[in-house]
C-alpha cells in the first residue's frame, strides 16, 4: 500500500530530483499525536477520488415489529427494518510554502557545508526545507483534527472538539470537578451498553496528572530505587489504562483546549472509538495526500526555487459521532502551584 512518505517521495523525485529519505523523515519529531493515531488504523491511509467524503450511516437495523430474532424451525427468519442516511463531507486543503535562493542550494551541497539540522542529516538546503514544510503541514492537519471549526473558518473541517457533543448524539458526561476513575468507568460502561467498544482515551497532556493519580491510587503502584542501579525515568509514565473496555492507549495532544488558572486547570477527556465491528469509522479521508508542488521559476523567482507541500483531507466519523464519548469540564489541580505563563 502506498504510504504518505512514498507519495511525497515520488512527487519530489519527479519535480525536483530531491528524494526525502523515509528513514530520515520517520525520525523527525512531528508533534502530531492525533494525526498519528488515526493514520495507524487498519487500512490507513484512506484515500478518495471524489470531491467529498461520501459514506452511508445506518440509522436503524431493528427486527421487524413483534419479532426478536427467534422463529419456528422450517420457517423464515424474521426481517430487519434497515434505514440509512447518505452523508457527505467536503475536503479541505492544508499546506505550507517557502523559497530558497539557487546560490544557497548550490552552496549547501559543497563538502564543507553543514548537512544536518537538529541532528538530522540532509542532502542540501532544499531537502531540509521540504522536510520542514512537510512537518508543518502535518501539524496544521493535526490542529484541525482537534480544533477545526467551519463556523470559525470555512477553510477548516470540523474537528473532534467541535463534533463530539451531546447535541450530535455523542456520549457526554458532564463532570464540573476533579477526575476520578469511577467517572471514566461510568462513561465507558454507558458506551459499552450502547454497543460501542472504545479504542482510546485522548486529552491534553496537562490533564494527564489527573488520570495518573486516580489510577495509581487504585493500582497500588510503588516506585523503589536504589543508588547505583542505573538510570531511571520518572514522572507521569502512564501510557495505557485498564478500563471496563479493556486496555486503552492514552493519546495526549497539546492542541486539546485547556483553560483555568494555576493550580487548577480545566479541560475535557475524550473516549474515542476508531474502529467498530472491524471497520475504521473515525478516520481521515484524503483526496490529495501531502504532496510537493512544482512552484519553481515563477516570475520574480528566476534565480530561486519556491517549494510547497499541500494536501486535501477531511475528518469523518461513519457513526455520525454517536460512537464517541467525552468527560466534560474536568478539573486537574497541581501541587505545588506552577508559575503563571507570561508572554
C-alpha positions as CSV (number, residue, x, y, z in Angstrom):
1,X,0.0,0.0,0.0
2,X,1.3,3.5,-0.9
3,X,2.1,5.5,2.2
4,X,2.2,9.2,2.6
5,X,6.0,9.1,2.6
6,X,6.0,7.1,-0.7
7,X,3.6,9.6,-2.3
8,X,5.7,12.6,-1.2
9,X,8.9,10.9,-2.3
10,X,7.6,10.1,-5.8
11,X,6.3,13.7,-6.3
12,X,9.6,15.2,-5.1
13,X,11.7,13.0,-7.3
14,X,9.6,13.8,-10.3
15,X,9.5,17.6,-9.8
16,X,12.8,18.3,-8.1
17,X,15.0,15.3,-8.3
18,X,15.1,15.6,-4.5
19,X,14.4,12.4,-2.5
20,X,13.4,12.6,1.1
21,X,14.7,9.5,2.9
22,X,11.8,7.8,4.7
23,X,14.2,6.7,7.4
24,X,15.2,10.4,8.0
25,X,11.6,11.7,7.9
26,X,10.4,9.0,10.3
27,X,12.9,10.3,12.9
28,X,11.6,13.9,12.7
29,X,9.6,15.0,15.8
30,X,6.4,15.6,14.0
31,X,4.4,16.5,17.2
32,X,1.2,15.3,15.6
33,X,-0.2,12.7,18.1
34,X,-3.9,12.6,16.8
35,X,-2.7,12.5,13.2
36,X,-0.5,9.5,14.0
37,X,-3.3,7.7,15.9
38,X,-5.8,8.0,13.1
39,X,-3.3,7.0,10.4
40,X,-2.3,3.9,12.4
41,X,-5.8,2.4,12.0
42,X,-6.3,-0.7,9.9
43,X,-6.3,0.0,6.2
44,X,-4.9,3.6,6.6
45,X,-4.2,5.8,4.9
46,X,-7.6,6.2,3.4
47,X,-8.0,8.0,0.0
48,X,-11.0,9.0,-2.0
49,X,-11.2,10.2,-5.6
50,X,-14.4,12.2,-5.0
51,X,-14.6,15.8,-4.1
52,X,-16.2,14.9,-0.9
53,X,-16.1,12.0,1.5
54,X,-19.4,10.3,0.8
55,X,-20.5,7.5,3.1
56,X,-23.5,5.7,4.4
57,X,-24.6,5.7,8.0
58,X,-27.1,3.0,9.4
59,X,-29.7,4.9,11.4
60,X,-31.7,1.8,12.3
61,X,-31.3,-2.0,11.9
62,X,-34.0,-3.5,14.2
63,X,-36.0,-6.6,14.0
64,X,-39.5,-6.2,12.5
65,X,-42.3,-5.3,14.9
66,X,-43.2,-8.3,17.2
67,X,-40.1,-10.3,16.5
68,X,-36.8,-10.8,18.4
69,X,-34.7,-13.0,16.1
70,X,-36.3,-16.3,17.0
71,X,-38.5,-18.3,14.6
72,X,-40.1,-21.7,14.1
73,X,-37.7,-24.3,12.6
74,X,-38.6,-24.8,9.0
75,X,-40.0,-21.3,8.7
76,X,-38.5,-18.0,7.6
77,X,-36.2,-15.9,9.8
78,X,-37.7,-12.5,10.9
79,X,-36.8,-9.5,8.9
80,X,-34.8,-6.4,9.8
81,X,-36.1,-2.9,9.2
82,X,-33.0,-1.2,7.9
83,X,-32.7,2.6,7.3
84,X,-29.6,4.5,6.2
85,X,-28.6,8.0,5.6
86,X,-26.0,9.2,3.0
87,X,-23.7,11.8,4.3
88,X,-21.1,14.0,2.5
89,X,-18.2,16.0,3.9
90,X,-16.2,18.4,1.7
91,X,-12.4,18.0,1.9
92,X,-10.3,21.0,2.9
93,X,-6.8,22.0,2.0
94,X,-3.7,22.3,4.2
95,X,-0.1,23.1,3.4
96,X,2.8,25.5,3.6
97,X,5.4,27.1,1.2
98,X,8.7,28.8,1.3
99,X,11.6,29.6,-1.0
100,X,15.4,29.3,-1.3
101,X,17.9,31.1,-3.5
102,X,19.7,28.9,-6.0
103,X,23.1,30.1,-4.7
104,X,22.2,28.8,-1.2
105,X,21.1,25.4,-2.5
106,X,24.3,25.0,-4.6
107,X,26.5,26.2,-1.7
108,X,24.8,23.8,0.7
109,X,25.9,20.8,-1.5
110,X,29.6,21.6,-1.0
111,X,31.6,19.2,1.0
112,X,32.4,21.8,3.7
113,X,28.7,22.8,4.2
114,X,26.7,21.5,7.2
115,X,24.4,18.7,6.3
116,X,22.2,18.5,9.4
117,X,19.6,20.4,11.4
118,X,18.9,19.4,15.0
119,X,20.9,16.2,14.4
120,X,19.0,15.2,11.2
121,X,21.1,14.7,8.1
122,X,20.1,16.2,4.7
123,X,21.4,16.2,1.2
124,X,21.1,20.0,0.9
125,X,19.1,23.0,2.0
126,X,16.3,22.1,-0.5
127,X,15.7,18.8,1.2
128,X,15.9,20.3,4.6
129,X,13.2,22.9,3.6
130,X,10.9,20.3,2.1
131,X,11.2,18.2,5.3
132,X,10.2,21.3,7.3
133,X,7.2,22.1,5.0
134,X,6.0,18.5,5.3
135,X,6.2,18.6,9.1
136,X,4.4,21.9,9.3
137,X,1.6,20.6,7.0
138,X,1.1,17.6,9.3
139,X,1.0,19.9,12.3
140,X,-1.7,22.1,10.6
141,X,-3.8,19.0,9.9
142,X,-3.3,17.7,13.5
143,X,-4.6,21.1,14.8
144,X,-7.7,20.9,12.6
145,X,-8.4,17.3,13.7
146,X,-8.9,18.5,17.2
147,X,-9.9,22.2,17.0
148,X,-11.1,22.7,13.4
149,X,-14.4,24.6,13.2
150,X,-16.1,25.5,10.0
151,X,-18.1,28.2,11.7
152,X,-14.9,30.0,12.7
153,X,-13.0,29.4,9.4
154,X,-14.6,28.0,6.3
155,X,-11.3,26.6,5.1
156,X,-11.3,24.1,8.0
157,X,-13.2,20.9,8.5
158,X,-14.9,20.3,11.9
159,X,-12.6,18.6,14.4
160,X,-13.1,16.4,17.5
161,X,-13.9,19.3,19.9
162,X,-16.5,20.7,17.6
163,X,-18.3,17.5,16.8
164,X,-18.1,15.3,20.0
165,X,-21.1,16.9,21.7
166,X,-24.4,15.8,23.3
167,X,-26.2,17.6,20.5
168,X,-24.6,15.4,18.0
169,X,-25.5,12.2,19.9
170,X,-22.1,11.6,21.4
171,X,-22.0,10.1,24.9
172,X,-21.1,13.1,27.1
173,X,-20.8,13.0,30.9
174,X,-20.5,16.5,32.5
175,X,-18.1,16.4,35.4
176,X,-17.6,20.1,36.5
177,X,-15.0,18.8,39.0
178,X,-12.0,16.6,39.7
179,X,-11.4,13.5,37.6
180,X,-12.0,10.1,39.3
181,X,-11.5,6.6,38.0
182,X,-15.2,5.9,38.5
183,X,-16.3,8.7,36.2
184,X,-14.3,7.3,33.3
185,X,-15.6,3.8,34.1
186,X,-19.2,5.1,34.2
187,X,-18.8,6.7,30.7
188,X,-17.2,3.7,29.2
189,X,-19.8,1.3,30.6
190,X,-22.5,3.6,29.2
191,X,-20.8,3.3,25.8
192,X,-20.5,-0.4,26.1
193,X,-24.2,-0.7,26.9
194,X,-24.9,1.1,23.6
195,X,-22.8,-1.5,21.7
196,X,-19.8,0.8,21.5
197,X,-16.3,-0.5,22.3
198,X,-13.9,2.5,22.8
199,X,-10.4,2.2,21.4
200,X,-8.5,5.1,23.1
201,X,-8.6,7.9,25.7
202,X,-7.5,11.3,24.5
203,X,-6.7,14.6,26.3
204,X,-4.2,17.5,26.6
205,X,-1.0,16.3,28.4
206,X,-1.8,18.9,31.1
207,X,-4.8,16.7,32.1
208,X,-2.7,13.5,32.4
209,X,-1.8,14.0,36.1
210,X,-5.5,13.6,36.9
211,X,-5.6,10.2,35.2
212,X,-2.3,9.1,36.7
213,X,-3.1,10.0,40.3
214,X,-6.6,8.5,40.1
215,X,-5.4,5.2,38.6
216,X,-2.1,5.0,40.6
217,X,-4.2,5.1,43.8
218,X,-6.4,2.2,42.8
219,X,-3.5,0.2,41.3
220,X,-1.2,0.4,44.4
221,X,1.7,1.4,42.3
222,X,5.0,2.0,44.1
223,X,8.4,3.1,42.8
224,X,11.5,1.9,44.6
225,X,15.0,3.0,43.6
226,X,18.5,2.4,45.0
227,X,21.5,4.4,44.1
228,X,23.9,2.8,41.7
229,X,21.3,0.7,39.8
230,X,21.4,2.8,36.6
231,X,19.3,5.5,35.1
232,X,15.6,5.7,35.9
233,X,12.7,7.5,34.1
234,X,10.3,9.2,36.5
235,X,7.2,11.3,36.0
236,X,3.8,10.8,34.5
237,X,4.6,7.5,32.9
238,X,1.2,6.1,32.2
239,X,0.6,5.3,28.5
240,X,-2.4,2.9,28.9
241,X,-5.4,2.4,31.2
242,X,-7.2,-0.8,32.2
243,X,-10.9,0.0,31.8
244,X,-14.2,-1.9,31.6
245,X,-13.5,-1.9,27.8
246,X,-10.0,-3.4,28.3
247,X,-6.6,-1.8,27.9
248,X,-6.9,1.6,26.2
249,X,-4.0,3.7,25.0
250,X,-3.8,7.4,26.0
251,X,-3.3,9.8,23.2
252,X,-2.0,13.1,24.5
253,X,-2.0,16.1,22.2
254,X,-1.2,19.6,23.4
255,X,-3.8,21.0,20.9
256,X,-6.7,20.0,23.0
257,X,-8.2,23.1,24.7
258,X,-7.3,23.7,28.3
259,X,-8.4,26.6,30.5
260,X,-8.2,27.8,34.1
261,X,-5.6,29.5,36.2
262,X,-2.8,27.7,38.2
263,X,-3.0,25.5,40.2
264,X,-6.4,24.4,38.7
265,X,-6.7,23.6,35.0
266,X,-9.9,22.6,33.2
267,X,-10.3,20.5,30.1
268,X,-12.1,17.6,28.5
269,X,-11.1,14.0,28.4
270,X,-12.3,12.1,25.2
271,X,-13.1,8.5,24.8
272,X,-12.6,7.7,21.2
273,X,-13.8,4.8,19.0
274,X,-11.6,4.4,16.0
275,X,-13.0,1.0,14.9
276,X,-16.4,-0.5,15.2
277,X,-17.3,-4.1,14.2
278,X,-14.0,-4.5,12.4
279,X,-14.3,-1.3,10.3
280,X,-12.5,2.0,10.9
281,X,-15.2,4.6,11.5
282,X,-13.1,7.6,12.8
283,X,-10.6,8.4,10.1
284,X,-9.1,10.9,7.7
285,X,-10.3,10.7,4.1
286,X,-7.7,12.0,1.6
287,X,-8.2,13.4,-1.9
288,X,-4.6,14.7,-2.1
289,X,-2.0,13.2,0.3
290,X,0.8,15.6,1.4
291,X,2.4,16.4,-2.0
292,X,5.2,18.7,-3.2
293,X,4.1,21.4,-5.7
294,X,6.2,22.5,-8.6
295,X,6.2,26.2,-8.0
296,X,9.8,26.9,-9.1
297,X,10.8,29.6,-11.6
298,X,7.7,31.8,-11.2
299,X,8.0,35.4,-12.2
300,X,10.2,37.1,-9.6
301,X,11.9,33.7,-8.7
302,X,14.1,33.1,-11.7
303,X,17.2,32.5,-9.5
304,X,15.3,31.0,-6.6
305,X,13.1,27.9,-6.1
306,X,9.8,28.2,-4.4
307,X,8.8,25.0,-2.6
308,X,5.4,24.0,-1.2
309,X,3.7,20.9,0.3
310,X,-0.1,20.7,0.3
311,X,-2.9,18.2,0.9
312,X,-6.7,17.8,0.7
313,X,-8.3,15.9,3.6
314,X,-11.3,15.7,5.9
315,X,-12.1,14.1,9.2
316,X,-15.1,11.8,9.2
317,X,-16.9,9.6,11.7
318,X,-19.1,7.0,10.0
319,X,-21.2,6.6,13.2
320,X,-22.1,10.3,12.8
321,X,-20.5,10.9,16.2
322,X,-22.7,8.7,18.3
323,X,-19.8,6.2,18.9
324,X,-17.6,8.9,20.6
325,X,-17.6,9.9,24.2
326,X,-16.4,12.8,26.4
327,X,-15.9,13.7,30.1
328,X,-16.8,17.4,30.0
329,X,-15.2,20.1,32.2
330,X,-12.7,18.0,34.2
331,X,-10.5,19.9,36.7
332,X,-6.9,18.9,37.4
333,X,-5.1,20.5,40.4
334,X,-1.3,20.8,40.6
335,X,0.6,20.9,43.9
336,X,2.8,22.9,44.3
337,X,1.3,25.7,42.1
338,X,3.1,26.0,38.8
339,X,4.1,29.5,37.6
340,X,1.6,31.5,35.6
341,X,2.7,31.7,31.9
342,X,3.9,35.1,30.7
343,X,4.4,36.3,27.1
